[in-house]
């Protein structure tokens, strides 16, 4: 895959059972030394997961090269000023390597746990996107991000309003997974919204998928995905069955996303074991 145009990153297993300090720190360091473009994290409050912004701050200090990304963070459950300050801090600690992917999220329990504005989350999110840029460019709340206009900003979601937010506020679109054909349809909508808004150039397009390599990790990986996505009901089984389990499946998935115009693809481990990073590095590298 040395001639690929798409960049391939790897997820930190921050939502996976068994991900402890030793594994996460080693994972970040080995990913930085490997063929991966980005370290991604997922976001969930009411789950036994490691908080993503804190983990990216730690990873910023542990790494030198690899970009850091939220795929995605739930913006409306967070105070906007604190979110802006956290993101700017990670950007400073990493020397300008943060990509901040944001969306409204789909889990009501995360809003309940944080007293978040679930019923007005769309309105709140739209306002936040504008305020983040204002904070990063202003002098009241520091630090100043290293990246000139603030951290690279991605917006997720599959509604017309979500694509309008991409075109109005963001540098690109973050897709939440699925086969390449699903990504391709969403990417077309992101590009169309971009053109309708009169933005020059094209939106950056990011995707994601899940993998588990090795016969002994396939069922544990699917069990994790069923549990993590249990809130979707029967759709959780489709997510679990869509997990990539062979090198051939991963290569086909990457090529499919590349053909659909994806710029960056983050592959998340379904099992928190170091051999998963090593096996994926062999496939990608």
C-alpha positions as CSV (number, residue, x, y, z in Angstrom):
1,X,0.0,0.0,0.0
2,X,3.0,2.3,-0.3
3,X,1.5,4.1,-3.3
4,X,-1.8,4.9,-1.6
5,X,-3.1,8.5,-1.6
6,X,-5.4,8.0,1.4
7,X,-3.9,8.4,4.9
8,X,-4.6,5.7,7.4
9,X,-4.6,6.3,11.1
10,X,-5.3,4.0,14.1
11,X,-7.6,4.5,17.0
12,X,-6.5,4.4,20.6
13,X,-8.6,1.7,22.5
14,X,-9.9,4.3,25.0
15,X,-13.4,2.7,25.0
16,X,-12.3,-0.9,25.0
17,X,-12.3,-3.1,28.1
18,X,-8.8,-3.7,29.5
19,X,-7.2,-0.5,28.2
20,X,-4.9,0.5,31.0
21,X,-2.1,3.0,31.5
22,X,0.6,0.7,30.3
23,X,-1.2,-0.3,27.1
24,X,-2.4,3.2,26.2
25,X,1.0,4.8,26.6
26,X,2.8,2.0,24.7
27,X,0.1,2.2,22.0
28,X,0.6,5.9,21.5
29,X,4.4,5.6,21.3
30,X,4.4,2.6,18.9
31,X,1.7,4.2,16.6
32,X,3.9,7.3,16.5
33,X,6.9,5.2,15.3
34,X,4.8,3.2,12.8
35,X,3.1,3.8,9.5
36,X,0.0,5.6,10.8
37,X,-1.0,9.2,10.1
38,X,-3.2,9.8,13.1
39,X,-4.2,8.6,16.6
40,X,-8.0,8.8,17.0
41,X,-10.2,8.6,20.1
42,X,-13.9,8.0,20.7
43,X,-16.1,9.8,23.2
44,X,-18.6,8.4,25.6
45,X,-19.6,9.5,29.2
46,X,-21.8,6.8,30.5
47,X,-19.4,4.0,29.7
48,X,-16.2,2.5,31.2
49,X,-14.0,4.5,28.9
50,X,-11.0,6.8,29.2
51,X,-11.9,10.5,28.7
52,X,-10.7,11.4,25.2
53,X,-9.4,15.0,25.6
54,X,-7.3,13.9,28.7
55,X,-5.9,11.0,26.7
56,X,-5.0,13.1,23.7
57,X,-3.2,15.6,26.0
58,X,-1.2,12.7,27.4
59,X,-0.6,11.4,23.9
60,X,0.6,14.8,22.8
61,X,3.5,14.6,25.3
62,X,4.3,11.0,24.3
63,X,4.5,11.5,20.6
64,X,6.3,13.7,18.1
65,X,4.9,13.1,14.6
66,X,1.5,11.5,14.5
67,X,-1.7,13.7,14.4
68,X,-4.2,13.5,17.2
69,X,-8.0,13.4,16.5
70,X,-11.3,13.1,18.2
71,X,-13.6,10.9,16.1
72,X,-15.8,12.4,17.4
73,X,-16.3,14.4,20.6
74,X,-19.8,15.2,21.7
75,X,-19.7,19.0,21.8
76,X,-23.0,20.1,23.4
77,X,-22.4,18.2,26.7
78,X,-19.3,20.3,27.2
79,X,-18.9,24.0,28.2
80,X,-17.8,25.8,25.0
81,X,-15.1,27.9,26.6
82,X,-13.6,24.9,28.4
83,X,-13.7,22.8,25.2
84,X,-12.0,25.6,23.3
85,X,-9.3,25.9,26.0
86,X,-8.8,22.1,26.2
87,X,-8.4,21.9,22.4
88,X,-6.0,24.8,22.3
89,X,-4.0,23.2,25.1
90,X,-3.7,19.9,23.2
91,X,-2.7,21.8,20.1
92,X,0.0,23.6,22.0
93,X,1.3,20.4,23.7
94,X,1.4,18.6,20.4
95,X,3.0,21.4,18.4
96,X,-0.1,21.9,16.2
97,X,-1.2,18.3,15.6
98,X,-4.8,18.3,16.8
99,X,-7.8,17.6,14.6
100,X,-11.0,18.3,16.5
101,X,-13.9,16.2,15.3
102,X,-17.2,17.3,16.8
103,X,-20.9,16.3,16.6
104,X,-24.1,16.2,18.7
105,X,-23.9,12.5,19.5
106,X,-26.7,10.0,19.6
107,X,-26.9,8.8,23.2
108,X,-29.4,10.5,25.5
109,X,-27.8,9.0,28.6
110,X,-24.6,11.0,28.0
111,X,-26.7,14.2,28.1
112,X,-28.6,13.0,31.2
113,X,-25.3,12.3,33.0
114,X,-23.9,15.8,32.2
115,X,-27.2,17.8,32.5
116,X,-26.6,18.5,28.8
117,X,-29.2,20.2,26.5
118,X,-30.5,17.1,24.8
119,X,-33.6,18.6,23.2
120,X,-31.8,21.7,21.9
121,X,-28.5,20.1,21.2
122,X,-28.5,21.0,17.5
123,X,-29.0,24.7,18.2
124,X,-26.4,24.6,20.9
125,X,-23.9,22.8,18.6
126,X,-24.3,25.4,15.8
127,X,-23.7,28.2,18.2
128,X,-20.6,26.4,19.7
129,X,-19.0,26.0,16.3
130,X,-19.0,29.7,15.7
131,X,-17.9,30.5,19.3
132,X,-14.9,28.1,19.1
133,X,-13.4,30.0,16.2
134,X,-14.0,33.3,18.0
135,X,-12.3,32.1,21.2
136,X,-9.3,30.7,19.4
137,X,-8.8,34.0,17.5
138,X,-9.4,36.2,20.5
139,X,-7.2,37.2,23.4
140,X,-9.5,36.5,26.4
141,X,-9.2,32.8,26.7
142,X,-5.8,31.2,26.0
143,X,-3.6,29.6,25.1
144,X,-3.3,30.5,21.5
145,X,-3.4,27.4,19.3
146,X,-0.3,26.6,17.3
147,X,-2.4,26.1,14.1
148,X,-3.1,29.5,12.7
149,X,-6.9,29.4,12.6
150,X,-7.2,27.0,15.6
151,X,-7.2,23.2,15.5
152,X,-8.4,21.6,12.3
153,X,-12.1,21.2,12.7
154,X,-14.3,18.4,11.5
155,X,-18.1,18.1,11.9
156,X,-20.0,14.8,11.9
157,X,-23.6,13.9,11.3
158,X,-25.8,12.7,8.4
159,X,-28.6,15.3,8.3
160,X,-28.9,18.2,5.9
161,X,-28.3,20.5,8.8
162,X,-25.1,18.6,9.7
163,X,-23.7,19.0,6.2
164,X,-24.6,22.7,6.3
165,X,-22.6,23.0,9.5
166,X,-19.6,21.4,7.7
167,X,-19.8,23.9,5.0
168,X,-20.3,26.9,7.2
169,X,-17.9,26.3,10.1
170,X,-15.5,23.3,9.5
171,X,-12.5,22.2,7.5
172,X,-14.1,18.9,6.7
173,X,-16.5,16.1,7.4
174,X,-16.1,13.1,9.8
175,X,-18.1,10.0,8.8
176,X,-19.1,7.5,11.5
177,X,-18.3,4.3,9.7
178,X,-19.9,1.7,7.5
179,X,-19.0,0.3,4.1
180,X,-17.4,2.5,1.5
181,X,-20.6,3.0,-0.5
182,X,-22.3,4.6,2.6
183,X,-19.3,6.9,3.0
184,X,-19.4,7.8,-0.7
185,X,-23.1,8.9,-0.4
186,X,-22.3,11.1,2.7
187,X,-19.2,12.5,1.0
188,X,-21.2,13.6,-2.0
189,X,-23.6,15.5,0.3
190,X,-20.7,17.1,2.1
191,X,-19.2,18.3,-1.2
192,X,-22.6,19.6,-2.4
193,X,-23.1,21.6,0.8
194,X,-19.6,23.0,0.4
195,X,-20.3,24.2,-3.1
196,X,-23.7,25.6,-2.1
197,X,-22.1,27.6,0.6
198,X,-19.6,29.1,-1.9
199,X,-16.5,27.7,-0.1
200,X,-13.4,27.4,-2.2
201,X,-11.7,24.1,-2.7
202,X,-13.1,20.9,-1.2
203,X,-13.9,19.7,2.3
204,X,-11.5,17.3,4.0
205,X,-13.2,13.9,4.2
206,X,-12.5,11.5,7.1
207,X,-13.9,8.0,7.7
208,X,-13.6,5.2,10.2
209,X,-13.9,1.5,10.7
210,X,-13.3,-1.3,13.2
211,X,-10.9,-4.2,13.0
212,X,-9.9,-7.3,15.0
213,X,-7.1,-9.4,13.5
214,X,-6.7,-13.1,14.7
215,X,-9.1,-15.9,15.2
216,X,-9.0,-15.5,19.0
217,X,-10.1,-11.9,19.0
218,X,-13.0,-11.9,16.5
219,X,-15.8,-12.9,18.9
220,X,-14.5,-10.7,21.8
221,X,-14.3,-7.8,19.3
222,X,-17.8,-8.4,18.1
223,X,-19.1,-8.6,21.7
224,X,-17.5,-5.3,22.5
225,X,-19.2,-3.6,19.5
226,X,-22.5,-5.1,20.4
227,X,-22.2,-3.7,23.9
228,X,-20.8,-0.3,22.8
229,X,-23.6,0.2,20.2
230,X,-26.3,-1.5,22.2
231,X,-28.3,1.8,22.2
232,X,-28.9,1.3,18.5
233,X,-30.9,-1.8,19.1
234,X,-30.7,-4.5,16.3
235,X,-28.3,-2.3,14.3
236,X,-25.5,-3.1,16.8
237,X,-25.4,-6.6,15.2
238,X,-24.8,-5.1,11.8
239,X,-21.9,-3.0,13.2
240,X,-20.4,-6.1,14.8
241,X,-20.7,-8.1,11.6
242,X,-19.1,-5.2,9.6
243,X,-15.9,-5.5,11.7
244,X,-12.8,-6.1,9.5
245,X,-11.2,-9.5,10.5
246,X,-8.6,-10.2,7.7
247,X,-5.8,-8.3,6.0
248,X,-7.6,-8.7,2.7
249,X,-10.8,-7.2,4.2
250,X,-8.8,-4.2,5.5
251,X,-7.1,-3.6,2.2
252,X,-10.4,-3.8,0.3
253,X,-12.0,-1.4,2.9
254,X,-9.1,1.1,2.6
255,X,-9.2,1.0,-1.2
256,X,-13.0,1.4,-1.2
257,X,-12.7,4.5,0.9
258,X,-9.9,5.9,-1.2
259,X,-12.0,5.4,-4.4
260,X,-14.8,7.3,-2.7
261,X,-12.5,10.3,-2.1
262,X,-11.7,9.8,1.6
263,X,-8.6,11.7,2.7
264,X,-8.1,10.1,6.1
265,X,-9.4,6.8,7.4
266,X,-9.1,5.9,11.1
267,X,-9.2,2.2,12.0
268,X,-10.3,1.5,15.5
269,X,-9.3,-1.7,17.4
270,X,-12.2,-3.8,18.7
271,X,-9.9,-5.5,21.2
272,X,-7.3,-3.7,23.4
273,X,-4.2,-5.8,22.7
274,X,-0.9,-4.6,21.5
275,X,-0.7,-7.3,18.8
276,X,-3.6,-5.6,17.1
277,X,-1.6,-2.4,16.5
278,X,1.3,-4.5,15.3
279,X,-0.8,-6.6,13.0
280,X,-2.5,-3.6,11.5
281,X,0.9,-1.9,11.0
282,X,2.0,-5.0,9.0
283,X,-1.0,-4.7,6.8
284,X,-0.8,-0.9,6.2
285,X,2.9,-0.5,6.2
